[in-house]
């Protein structure tokens, strides 16, 4: 994939649909071989490639920086967790996995309630499942969970007065991510991973026909 031709919207869409349950890359790989980009186009391509390949590492790094900033504000940690969870609901893979695990846990105590938490059937158009389907969590539209967790996190941010702390910690985390993505030279594993993800996407579309 030529990451220089990938737009920001394409990258955000890919990050939204990608499987975030993959383990992080080892530190020996994450902190090795840093070089200065030779041109702006090379830098643009490198940043997009690294953001996609080291996505789990960057997420853990930002969460760790936020945790260090919240050591004196325990209530702000809960607010940050709810904010992170509400944002994670925007990812299709996370939303589906979360709904499945919650439903499986509820089924052990109340099979009747778990049956009500099943998502509605996928609409069929001209004999084929609709390609663009809504994402449900525990039988409810995804936006319901996103709205509830967002409002709860905003309330806790207001009570804990930790908004300035999270802004500084988030700025440091994003700056660290940008610096690493800018100077970390993409290796062969990153390129092979890109080809593998492309193959999975093509195969997924083919299997839905």
Secondary structure, 3 states (H helix, E strand, C coil): CCHHHCCHHHHHHHHHHCCCCCCCCCHHHHCCCECCCCCHHHHHHHHHHHHHHCHHHHHHHHHHHHHHHCCCCHHHHHHHHHHHHHHHCCCHHHHHHHHHHHHHHHHCCCHHHHHHCCCCCCCEECCEECCCCCCEECCEEHHHHHHHHHHHHHHHHHHHCCHHHHHHHHHHHHHHHHHHHHHECCCHHHHHHHHHHHHHHHHHHHHCC
